[in-house]
Amino acid sequence: MSEVAVSPRMPGWRGSIRFRLTVLYSVLLFGLGAIVVGGIYAGLSRSLEQQDISRTDRAAVMFRDIDGQLALGRIDFEVTDPLAVFEREVNSQALDQLRTYAFGALGMLFVGSLGVGWFVAGIVLRPVGRITGVARDIQATDLSRRIDLEGPDDELRQLADTFDDMLQRIDSAFESQREFIHEASHELRNPLAVIRTNVDVALADPDATVDDLRSASEVVGRSASRMSILVDDLLDYARHGTRPTREEDLDLGPLACDLAAEFATLADARELTLTAEVADEPLPVCGDGPAIRRAIANLLANAVRLAPAGSSISVQTGENEDGIWVQVADEGPGIAPEAQKKVFDRFWRGDRAQARNEGRSGLGLTIVQQIAQAHGGRVDLESEVGAGSSFTLRLPRSHHQPRA
């Protein structure tokens, strides 16, 4: 049975672009040199043939004058055959020597063209090597590297700039994805904590009435609904790559009351008193209802976590010239003046060791500020060390009738 011959794989250096460019440059340079040398040889040969003295009727001869001295003169006579033979022999030797030197020069030109081609190809491909090096150093978790190629605005510079722009877009997409995942995981913790606490309290109380169980079930249902909305947002973000946004009219007063009721069980578990003071008149705002709920829930979660046992937490709502506001105040440790500007920074957690022990991510207040700014509002902080803190979420008033 016959076997199919498999050609050996070409070595890496022979299959590289630099090798192929070297061969191309060498062939072009050698070919150009061969044409120039060949043209010189052909032109000189033709010129020697046209200067054949056997075809002239005047020749230079040597003769002696009257005094017996040699003198050079020209006389008219027919040149004999031996002189023509001599001329052809001289021309032939000159052309032979020229041919020898030409072949030697072409050989040296070929070797030199390989070196020059390799050197020039290296210079041309140096930016490509830099691009390759940066691409190899880039990792999926670190896309901060850039090529930053310098030099003239040529095709390679444009390629490097295009690659940098692509990395910037990918880095932004990954960063946005990471931020959303961090925020989503943080947001899922609050409703999970509410559900777990209410279920534990309901199961631990043997004397719980039907009304108590129904109230706990309603709180668990609202928390589960918040989780479902957040999971749907995650799915939409995974499909479309953008965060979903909603716009609806709602009354901030009842919304704050519902959230205070959800966190009441958590507050009781930590021996805290949670009160809600809501304005009687409607407080209409327009925006993303689940997002506004998350903002208030984050403020309540921070207050419940940081307030000392036996203290109180208050939730108040109202309206003034700045718009609609909801305030969450606690009697916790407070925030130092130099740290108050940092509390809204992403991943700022104050005492990092304590934050790690408590499992805090440092995203809660950042999310509150982002939601407020997205709705054209802001978050105000008033705090005194040892006396507590109050966070006020301010949103523009809506001129539409809020939903019931």
Secondary structure, 3 states (H helix, E strand, C coil): CCCCCCCCCCCCCCCCHHHHHHHHHHHHHHHHHHHHHHHHHHHHHHHHHHCCHHHCCEEEEEEECCCCCEEEEEEECCCCHHHHHHHHHHHHHHHHHHHHHHHHHHHHHHHHHHHHHHHHHHHHHHHHHHHHHHHHHCECCECCCCCCCCCCCCHHHHHHHHHHHHHHHHHHHHHHHHHHHHHHHHHHHHHHHHHHHHHHHHHHCCCCCHHHHHHHHHHHHHHHHHHHHHHHHHHHHHHHCCCCCCCEEEEHHHHHHHHHHHHHHHHHHCCCEEEEECCCCCCEEEECHHHHHHHHHHHHHHHHHHCCCCCEEEEEEEEECCEEEEEEEECCCCCCHHHCCCCCCCCCCCCHHHHHHHCCCCCHHHHHHHHHHHCCCEEEEEEECCCEEEEEEEECCCCCCCCC
